[in-house]
C-alpha cells in the first residue's frame, strides 16, 4: 500500500528550495525576536503523539482543543524563543513524529 501523506518538508515555497531557509525568511519578516512564538499543531492518532510532543517542549504550556469528532486534537504551545533558528530547530524535532501536522 502506497503512503500518500504529504510531509511539511515536501512543499517548498518562496525563492529557495530549502523549506527551512524559506521559513527562516518568513519568520524574520513577521516575528520579533526574542519573543513569544505560538507553535500550532494538529495531531491525529492518539495521546501518545501528544506525549512525544511534550518530550520536545517539556516545560511549556499546552492548549489542547479536540475536534468535534474526536479524531484530531489541535495544540498551541507558547514558547519564548530567541531567534528564528530556535523555532526551526523545534519544527525539525517535531517533524520526526509521525501523525503531527505543523501549521
Protein Blocks (a to p, Z undefined) as FASTA:
>chain_A
ZZfbdcfklmcghjbfblklmmmmmmmmmpccddddddddddehijklmmmmmmmmmmbc
cdddddfkopaccdddddddfbfklmmmmmmmmmmpghiacZZ
